[in-house]
Amino acid sequence: MISFFDERQLRHTPLRELHNGAWTPYAECADRARNIRDAIGTPKPARDFGMAPIEAVHDADYLAFLKGAHAAWLAAGREGDAIGYTWPVVRRRKLSLERIDARLGQYSFDASTPIMEGTWDGAYGSAQTALTALDAVLEGARTAFALCRPPGHHAGADYLGGYCYLNNAAIAAQHAHAAGAGPVAILDVDYHHGNGTQDIFEARGDIFFASIHADPATDYPFYWGHADETGIGEGEGTTLNIPMPRGTRIDAYLAALDTAIARITSWGARFLVVSFGADTFSGDPISHFAIETEDFATIGARIAALNLPTAIIMEGGYAVGDLGGNVARFLSGFPD
């Protein structure tokens, strides 16, 4: 399968995150990308599509913040990575906030997504990688893989979180829609719910979003991804959430996948964007499904049977030593 990567993605190297009440080494490390790259062969370099496709999804004020946040952090006399510590829980409203601490809270929803000097370059390169894979499919490839990191599906139009800064899958889906490739469906098969992607599209009826993920009653991101979230207004019925219990094994997972595929088919999708996370793996250090390495090929083949032009966008997966092999097995399920 044709694959793409942007070397700028390796510039994003935060040192630590706040996880379960303690500082821990940053799990979404650059070695994730290196391990995948070694396992799948040398990807082609990504092309640069500029800011317009990103601006079609993300709020202009948020993008300006993201570009300048680390410089503002240093200018305030701080050191290291910029991380928020206070959030507007009661309401989110437009405010002219001066202090970087306040703006970090305004544009984020957790303390596990630091901003450092190379974050904008990494996130921008990740988005361009997704756009390059999408463009390959628009130009005739049946399937293409975007080796994206940092990932994207937790990022909303105007906020970051869950290691995500720019929503690569949403950017790709919107670009495919604008190119007339639709109707476009997004299938999210990461362990965690793609809350940012849902937020971006849930009030629209022209892009379908389906997600199979850990039950948010027990797992991050908690506040999104419940089964009763089915879309808003014109988007009612175009969001499908299938929460699964911890310990889910391949048989139950495939049954949920068949449900999602049936809905995507009945909705009439003609183009597919897959948010693929290998953190469903049994050995993942921060996740709790029981999918084994050999299962990923089965999952990939089941999705490939949709027989749609497909752009695969890399999301999570934190068992770094096994990550490349798991990704390679997933991609092997798609015909060349």
C-alpha positions as CSV (number, residue, x, y, z in Angstrom):
1,M,0.0,0.0,0.0
2,I,1.2,3.5,-0.8
3,S,2.1,5.4,2.4
4,F,3.2,8.9,3.3
5,F,5.1,10.7,6.1
6,D,6.4,14.2,6.8
7,E,9.8,14.4,8.7
8,R,8.6,17.5,10.4
9,Q,6.4,15.3,12.5
10,L,9.5,14.2,14.5
11,R,10.0,17.7,15.8
12,H,7.2,17.4,18.3
13,T,8.9,15.9,21.3
14,P,7.3,16.9,24.6
15,L,9.0,15.5,27.7
16,R,6.1,14.6,30.0
17,E,2.3,14.7,30.6
18,L,0.0,14.6,33.6
19,H,-1.6,11.1,33.7
20,N,-3.7,9.7,36.5
21,G,-2.5,12.3,38.9
22,A,1.3,12.0,38.2
23,W,3.8,13.3,35.8
24,T,4.8,10.6,33.4
25,P,7.0,10.4,30.2
26,Y,5.1,11.6,27.2
27,A,3.4,8.5,25.7
28,E,2.9,9.8,22.2
29,C,6.6,9.8,21.5
30,A,8.4,10.2,18.1
31,D,9.6,6.6,18.3
32,R,6.0,5.6,17.5
33,A,6.4,7.0,14.0
34,R,9.9,5.6,13.6
35,N,8.7,2.1,14.6
36,I,5.8,2.2,12.1
37,R,8.1,3.5,9.4
38,D,10.5,0.7,9.9
39,A,7.8,-1.9,9.8
40,I,5.9,-0.8,6.7
41,G,8.9,0.4,4.5
42,T,9.9,3.9,3.6
43,P,6.9,6.1,3.1
44,K,6.8,8.7,0.4
45,P,7.3,12.3,1.5
46,A,4.1,14.3,2.1
47,R,3.3,17.2,-0.1
48,D,2.3,20.6,1.3
49,F,-1.2,21.7,0.6
50,G,-0.9,24.9,2.6
51,M,-3.3,26.3,5.3
52,A,-6.6,26.4,3.4
53,P,-7.6,22.8,4.1
54,I,-6.8,23.2,7.8
55,E,-8.6,26.5,8.0
56,A,-11.7,24.8,6.5
57,V,-12.0,22.8,9.7
58,H,-10.2,24.7,12.5
59,D,-11.1,28.1,14.0
60,A,-8.7,31.0,13.0
61,D,-8.2,32.2,16.5
62,Y,-7.3,28.6,17.7
63,L,-4.8,28.2,14.9
64,A,-3.2,31.6,15.8
65,F,-3.0,30.4,19.4
66,L,-1.4,27.1,18.5
67,K,1.2,28.6,16.3
68,G,2.3,31.1,19.0
69,A,1.6,29.4,22.3
70,H,5.0,28.1,23.1
71,A,6.7,31.4,22.3
72,A,4.1,33.2,24.5
73,W,4.9,30.6,27.3
74,L,8.6,31.5,27.1
75,A,7.9,35.2,26.9
76,A,6.0,34.8,30.2
77,G,9.2,33.6,31.8
78,R,8.4,29.9,31.8
79,E,10.6,27.0,30.8
80,G,9.9,23.7,29.1
81,D,6.6,22.6,27.6
82,A,3.4,24.7,27.8
83,I,0.6,22.9,29.7
84,G,-2.7,24.3,30.9
85,Y,-3.9,24.0,34.5
86,T,-7.2,25.8,34.6
87,W,-10.2,25.3,32.3
88,P,-13.6,27.1,31.8
89,V,-15.7,24.2,32.9
90,V,-19.0,26.2,33.5
91,R,-19.1,27.7,30.0
92,R,-16.9,28.4,27.0
93,R,-17.3,31.9,25.6
94,K,-15.3,34.3,23.5
95,L,-13.0,36.3,25.7
96,S,-10.0,38.5,25.1
97,L,-7.5,36.7,27.4
98,E,-4.0,38.0,27.8
99,R,-2.2,35.5,30.1
100,I,-0.9,32.4,28.3
101,D,-2.2,30.2,31.2
102,A,-5.7,31.4,30.5
103,R,-5.4,30.8,26.7
104,L,-4.0,27.3,27.3
105,G,-7.2,26.5,29.2
106,Q,-9.4,28.2,26.7
107,Y,-8.1,26.1,23.8
108,S,-7.6,22.7,25.5
109,F,-9.5,20.1,27.5
110,D,-6.7,18.2,29.3
111,A,-3.2,18.4,30.8
112,S,-1.8,15.5,28.7
113,T,-1.2,17.5,25.5
114,P,1.8,19.8,26.0
115,I,2.9,22.4,23.4
116,M,6.6,22.7,22.8
117,E,8.7,24.5,20.2
118,G,8.2,21.8,17.5
119,T,4.5,21.2,18.1
120,W,3.2,23.4,15.3
121,D,5.6,22.0,12.8
122,G,4.7,18.4,13.9
123,A,1.0,19.0,13.8
124,Y,1.2,20.9,10.5
125,G,3.3,18.1,8.9
126,S,0.8,15.5,10.2
127,A,-2.1,17.3,8.6
128,Q,-0.2,17.5,5.3
129,T,0.5,13.8,5.5
130,A,-3.2,13.1,5.8
131,L,-3.9,15.4,2.9
132,T,-1.3,13.7,0.7
133,A,-2.7,10.3,1.3
134,L,-6.2,11.6,0.6
135,D,-5.0,13.2,-2.6
136,A,-3.4,9.9,-3.7
137,V,-6.9,8.2,-3.4
138,L,-8.6,11.1,-5.1
139,E,-6.1,10.6,-8.0
140,G,-7.0,6.9,-8.3
141,A,-5.3,4.8,-5.6
142,R,-7.8,2.5,-4.0
143,T,-6.2,2.9,-0.5
144,A,-3.5,5.1,1.0
145,F,-2.0,5.3,4.4
146,A,-1.0,8.5,6.2
147,L,1.5,7.9,9.0
148,C,0.3,10.8,11.1
149,R,1.7,11.8,14.5
150,P,0.8,13.6,16.5
151,P,-2.6,12.1,16.0
152,G,-5.7,14.2,15.5
153,H,-9.1,12.7,16.4
154,H,-9.4,14.3,19.8
155,A,-8.8,17.9,18.5
156,G,-12.0,19.9,17.9
157,A,-12.4,23.0,15.7
158,D,-11.0,25.2,18.5
159,Y,-9.4,23.0,21.1
160,L,-6.6,20.4,21.6
161,G,-6.4,17.4,23.8
162,G,-5.6,13.7,23.9
163,Y,-2.2,14.3,22.2
164,C,-4.1,15.9,19.3
165,Y,-3.7,19.4,17.9
166,L,-5.1,19.4,14.3
167,N,-7.8,16.9,13.4
168,N,-6.2,15.1,10.5
169,A,-9.2,12.8,9.7
170,A,-11.6,15.7,9.8
171,I,-9.3,17.8,7.6
172,A,-9.1,14.9,5.1
173,A,-12.8,14.2,5.2
174,Q,-13.7,17.9,4.6
175,H,-11.2,18.1,1.8
176,A,-12.7,15.0,0.1
177,H,-16.2,16.4,0.5
178,A,-15.1,19.7,-1.0
179,A,-13.6,17.8,-3.9
180,G,-16.9,16.2,-4.6
181,A,-15.8,12.7,-3.6
182,G,-18.6,12.1,-1.2
183,P,-20.8,11.2,0.4
184,V,-17.9,10.8,2.9
185,A,-17.9,8.6,5.9
186,I,-15.4,8.5,8.8
187,L,-14.8,5.2,10.6
188,D,-12.9,5.6,13.9
189,V,-11.4,2.4,15.2
190,D,-9.1,3.8,17.9
191,Y,-9.5,2.6,21.5
192,H,-10.6,6.1,22.5
193,H,-13.6,8.0,21.1
194,G,-12.9,10.5,18.5
195,N,-14.6,13.4,20.3
196,G,-13.1,16.1,18.2
197,T,-14.2,14.6,15.0
198,Q,-17.7,14.1,16.3
199,D,-17.8,17.7,17.5
200,I,-16.8,19.0,14.1
201,F,-19.4,17.1,12.1
202,E,-22.3,16.2,14.5
203,A,-24.5,19.0,13.4
204,R,-24.0,18.3,9.7
205,G,-25.9,15.8,7.6
206,D,-23.3,15.5,4.8
207,I,-20.5,13.6,6.6
208,F,-21.2,10.4,8.5
209,F,-19.1,9.5,11.6
210,A,-19.0,6.1,13.2
211,S,-16.8,5.2,16.2
212,I,-16.1,1.9,18.0
213,H,-14.4,2.7,21.3
214,A,-14.0,2.0,25.0
215,D,-17.1,2.9,27.0
216,P,-16.7,6.5,28.1
217,A,-18.3,5.6,31.4
218,T,-15.0,4.1,32.3
219,D,-12.4,5.5,29.8
220,Y,-11.1,8.7,28.3
221,P,-12.4,11.1,27.0
222,F,-15.4,10.4,29.3
223,Y,-17.6,13.3,28.2
224,W,-18.2,12.2,24.6
225,G,-19.0,8.9,22.8
226,H,-22.0,7.6,24.6
227,A,-24.4,5.5,22.5
228,D,-27.2,8.1,22.7
229,E,-25.1,10.7,20.9
230,T,-26.5,10.4,17.3
231,G,-26.0,13.8,15.9
232,I,-27.6,17.3,16.3
233,G,-30.1,19.1,14.1
234,E,-29.4,18.5,10.4
235,G,-26.8,15.9,11.6
236,E,-29.3,13.7,13.5
237,G,-28.7,10.1,12.5
238,T,-25.2,10.7,11.0
239,T,-23.3,9.9,14.2
240,L,-23.0,6.3,15.4
241,N,-21.2,5.5,18.7
242,I,-20.6,1.9,19.7
243,P,-19.1,1.9,23.2
244,M,-17.4,-1.4,24.2
245,P,-16.4,-2.8,27.6
246,R,-12.9,-3.2,28.8
247,G,-11.5,-6.6,27.8
248,T,-13.3,-6.7,24.4
249,R,-11.9,-9.5,22.2
250,I,-11.9,-9.9,18.5
251,D,-15.3,-11.7,18.1
252,A,-17.2,-8.9,19.9
253,Y,-15.2,-6.3,18.2
254,L,-16.0,-7.7,14.7
255,A,-19.7,-7.8,15.5
256,A,-19.5,-4.1,16.4
257,L,-17.5,-3.4,13.2
258,D,-20.2,-5.2,11.1
259,T,-22.8,-2.9,12.7
260,A,-20.8,0.2,11.8
261,I,-20.1,-1.0,8.3
262,A,-23.8,-1.8,7.7
263,R,-24.7,1.8,8.7
264,I,-22.0,3.3,6.5
265,T,-23.3,1.2,3.6
266,S,-27.0,2.1,4.2
267,W,-26.1,5.8,4.5
268,G,-24.7,5.6,1.0
269,A,-21.0,6.4,1.5
270,R,-18.9,6.6,-1.6
271,F,-15.6,7.6,0.1
272,L,-14.1,6.4,3.5
273,V,-11.7,8.0,5.9
274,V,-10.4,5.6,8.6
275,S,-9.1,6.9,11.9
276,F,-7.0,3.9,12.8
277,G,-5.6,3.4,16.3
278,A,-3.6,0.4,17.3
279,D,-4.2,1.1,21.0
280,T,-6.9,-1.6,20.9
281,F,-4.0,-4.0,21.2
282,S,-4.0,-6.3,24.3
283,G,-0.5,-5.0,25.3
284,D,-1.2,-1.3,25.0
285,P,0.0,0.4,28.2
286,I,-2.9,2.9,28.5
287,S,-5.8,0.9,26.9
288,H,-7.8,-2.2,27.9
289,F,-9.1,-4.1,24.9
290,A,-7.8,-7.6,24.0
291,I,-7.1,-7.4,20.3
292,E,-4.1,-9.4,19.3
293,T,-1.6,-8.7,16.6
294,E,-3.0,-11.3,14.2
295,D,-6.5,-9.8,14.7
296,F,-5.5,-6.5,13.0
297,A,-5.4,-8.1,9.6
298,T,-8.9,-9.4,10.1
299,I,-10.1,-5.9,11.1
300,G,-8.4,-4.4,8.0
301,A,-9.9,-7.0,5.7
302,R,-13.4,-6.4,7.1
303,I,-13.1,-2.7,6.4
304,A,-11.6,-3.2,3.0
305,A,-14.6,-5.3,2.1
306,L,-16.6,-2.1,2.0
307,N,-14.8,-1.6,-1.4
308,L,-14.7,2.1,-1.1
309,P,-11.8,4.5,-1.9
310,T,-10.1,4.8,1.5
311,A,-7.7,7.1,3.2
312,I,-6.3,5.6,6.4
313,I,-5.2,8.1,9.0
314,M,-3.0,6.9,11.9
315,E,-4.2,7.8,15.4
316,G,-3.2,6.1,18.6
317,G,-1.2,3.1,19.8
318,Y,1.3,3.3,22.6
319,A,2.9,-0.2,22.9
320,V,5.8,1.3,20.9
321,G,7.8,-2.0,20.5
322,D,4.7,-3.8,19.0
323,L,3.3,-0.8,17.2
324,G,4.9,-1.2,13.8
325,G,4.0,-4.9,13.5
326,N,0.4,-4.1,14.5
327,V,0.0,-1.4,11.9
328,A,1.6,-3.5,9.2
329,R,-0.8,-6.3,10.0
330,F,-3.8,-4.0,9.7
331,L,-2.6,-2.6,6.4
332,S,-2.1,-6.1,5.1
333,G,-5.8,-6.7,5.3
334,F,-6.3,-4.2,2.4
335,P,-5.6,-5.5,-1.2
336,D,-2.6,-3.9,-3.0
